[in-house]
């Protein structure tokens, strides 16, 4: 376990560093192009390739990780993010939409290679009979990553106001290059390399539980991005007249809190009961989440203080969504087979990326044409689909927590 812990720390450190730049770059692009006068749908289009290439990367990345090792796919992801950051260092007049979309596509490949590698490697570092330890390590990795993504949002908004778009991007690219060099030296060779050579047909999961959980994940993350990724920041800027710094800070604090709750999910979902969560935990937490955006959509037109209402409900949504996300992250790693684990995890995160892609496009379109309330109602409908799919997941294994 001592060696496993050291590798876990290296994997987590890589994931942290990558996530800081990923969150900061997203906020930089969103606020920079909003300031230039782009419409919500045009801003959403900048992220389409990011999400689309994430879909393809998870599918092929899982296969690649099983063939060449997760250490290599993680380091490739870090390098590609450095390249993506370098692409947007061109002079301002060359920073046109197709070029930014291409840079975002490369960043999408990098992000999902890094995430798939990190999540898959945890399966291999924890003994198979210690489901409690697996759940806790996954929760810590996922939660800390999202907390740092929030810090990245804050850094992006802060650096944009302090040193400008190009200065911010150059700083992040240099820092990530140092992390990449350290990772090349410290990360264990051939981590996660399959004992056989997977074929292309092995990329598509044939496991019923994994297919169901993947579909549930698609709707879960589509529901979040339906209103959070484009509609919410633009609503804060247009309707509530928040500054770029205020939006970046608020979203950063929201995601930091969301990540902290994710890390605590094993305790919230019943660690003291001595059982690991399964079907009914997934159903119950998804149903609770389903009610929140629908409630907010109903309350927004009423004469309540909009800022107070929005912030309060957002905090509640973030906490409940965090538990759902952490629970799903544990279940996929638990369901995945050990030999060639990245094939199953990659397939699952392909569905996650597809949900984000659908949510991002709908967020821009629905907000521009019908407003935030419509985005919220669609979000609730997506989560209801997650509830129904979760009803068919397997029951929890009767494993005592250690």
C-alpha positions, 0 to 999 in steps of 0.5 A: 500500500505504501507504493500504491499511496505514492503513485496515488499522490503522483496521479492526484498531483497531475490531475490537480495541476491539469484541472487548475489550467482547465478551469482557468482556460474555460473561464478565460475564454467565456469571459474574454469572448463575452467582453468582445460581444459574442452571443450566448450561442456563439460562446457555446459553439467555442466549447462544442469541439472541447466536448465533442473531442472529449467523447471521442477521446474517452472511447479511444483513450480507454482502448489506448490506455489498456494497450500502452499503459495509463502512465503514458496516456496521462502524460500525453494528456498533460502535453496536449494541454500545454499545446492547447494553451500555446495555441491561444498565445497568438496575437489578438487579431488571429484569435478567431473562432475557428482557431479557438475551437481547434484549441478547445478541441485539443484541450478536450482531448487532453482533459479526458485522457488525463481524467480517464487515466487518473480514475482508471489507475485508482482501480489498480492501486486499491485491493479488490476486497477493500471497496471502502478504500476504493470509494474514499480514494475516488471521492477524494480524487474527484472532490479535490479535482473539482475544488481545484477547478473552482480555484481555476475559475477564480484564477482565470477571472483574476488573471484576466483582469490583472495581466490580460488574456495572453499573460494568463495563458502563458503563465499557465502553460509554463507551470504545467510544463514543469508538472509534465516533466516531473510526471515523466520521471515519477509516474510508474511505467506500464500502470494499467497496461492490459495483459492482452491486446484489446481490439477496437470492438472491445471499446464498446462495453457489453456490460449491462450495469456499465451501459446503464450507469453510462446512460444515467451519467450522460443525463446527469451531466447534461442536466448540470451543463444545461444551465450552469455552463453558459446560461448561468454566467451570462444571466449573472452578467446580463440580468444581474449586472455582475462584473467578470471578477464577481462571476469568476469568484462566485463560480469558483467558490461554488465549485470549490464547495461542490468539490469538498462535498464530493470528498465527503460523499462516503460519509454522507451516503452512509459509511456508518451503516457498514455498507457500500452504496448501490442502486437505491442510493443512486435513485434516491440522490438523483430524485432529490436533485431532480426537484431542485432546478424545477423549483428554482424555475418556478420561483424565479418569476415570483417577487423574491430577491433574485440574487438571494434566491439564485445563490441559495438554490445554487448552493443546494443544487451543488451539494446534492449534485456533488453526492450524485457525481461522487457516487457515480464515480465510485460505481463505475470503478467498482463495476469495471473489470480490473484487466483493461479497466480503462476500457470500461472507465473510458466508455463511461466517461465518453457518455459523460462527455456526450452529456456535457456536449448536449448540455452545453449546446442546449444551454446556449440555444435555450438561454438565447431563445427562451431564457434561464427558466427553460434551461432549468426545466430541461435540466430537471427533465434530464435528471428524471431520466437519470432517476429512471435509468438508475432504477435498473442498476444492480443492488449494492454488494454486501461488502463491509466498509473498512 
